[in-house]
């Protein structure tokens, strides 16, 4: 299960993806500036922050997790912002 925080309630949805070794919190200053205009999901990818790593992950596994997260949260046409 992916740990995440949700902020705001704007029409456009942003998903923030942290860099290697980071967590969603690396985006906190930017989220603070944008949360009044957008719906924001800030996630911890598996194995980082508070998201467990159930097995060694490949790039395809991370893509699958992100795709499942988007579907499970009924997110339509998000803008992905990555580091």
C-alpha positions as CSV (number, residue, x, y, z in Angstrom):
1,X,0.0,0.0,0.0
2,X,1.3,3.4,-1.0
3,X,1.5,6.1,1.7
4,X,0.2,9.4,0.5
5,X,-1.1,12.8,1.5
6,X,-3.9,14.6,-0.3
7,X,-4.2,18.4,-0.3
8,X,-6.6,20.9,-1.9
9,X,-9.7,20.4,-4.0
10,X,-9.1,22.1,-7.3
11,X,-10.4,20.7,-10.6
12,X,-6.9,19.8,-12.0
13,X,-5.1,17.0,-10.1
14,X,-1.3,16.9,-9.6
15,X,0.6,13.9,-8.5
16,X,4.0,14.6,-7.0
17,X,6.7,11.9,-7.3
18,X,9.8,12.2,-5.2
19,X,13.3,11.5,-6.3
20,X,15.3,8.4,-5.4
21,X,15.8,8.1,-1.6
22,X,13.2,10.8,-0.9
23,X,9.6,11.0,0.2
24,X,6.6,13.0,-0.5
25,X,7.8,15.6,2.1
26,X,10.5,16.8,-0.3
27,X,7.6,18.5,-2.1
28,X,6.1,20.3,1.0
29,X,7.2,23.9,0.1
30,X,5.7,23.6,-3.4
31,X,2.6,21.8,-2.3
32,X,2.0,24.7,0.2
33,X,2.0,27.2,-2.7
34,X,-0.3,25.1,-5.0
35,X,-2.8,23.5,-2.6
36,X,-5.3,26.3,-3.0
37,X,-5.5,25.9,-6.7
38,X,-5.2,22.1,-7.3
39,X,-6.0,18.7,-5.9
40,X,-2.6,17.3,-5.0
41,X,-1.6,13.8,-4.2
42,X,1.9,13.5,-2.8
43,X,3.0,9.8,-2.6
44,X,5.8,7.8,-1.1
45,X,6.8,5.3,-3.7
46,X,7.3,1.7,-2.5
47,X,10.4,1.4,-0.3
48,X,10.6,5.1,0.5
49,X,9.1,7.3,3.2
50,X,6.3,5.3,4.9
51,X,5.5,3.0,2.0
52,X,6.7,-0.6,2.5
53,X,8.7,-2.5,-0.2
54,X,7.1,-6.0,-0.3
55,X,9.8,-7.3,-2.8
56,X,12.6,-5.9,-4.9
57,X,11.0,-3.6,-7.5
58,X,11.8,-3.0,-11.1
59,X,10.8,0.1,-13.0
60,X,7.8,-1.8,-14.4
61,X,6.7,-2.5,-10.8
62,X,6.8,1.1,-9.9
63,X,4.8,2.0,-13.0
64,X,2.2,-0.6,-12.1
65,X,2.0,0.7,-8.5
66,X,1.4,4.2,-9.8
67,X,-1.2,3.1,-12.3
68,X,-3.0,1.2,-9.6
69,X,-2.9,4.2,-7.3
70,X,-4.4,6.4,-10.0
71,X,-7.2,3.9,-10.6
72,X,-7.9,3.2,-7.0
73,X,-8.3,6.9,-6.2
74,X,-10.5,7.6,-9.3
75,X,-8.0,10.2,-10.6
76,X,-8.7,11.3,-14.2
77,X,-6.0,12.9,-16.3
78,X,-3.5,13.8,-13.6
79,X,-0.4,15.9,-14.2
80,X,2.6,14.0,-13.0
81,X,5.4,16.1,-11.5
82,X,8.6,14.2,-10.7
83,X,12.0,14.8,-9.4
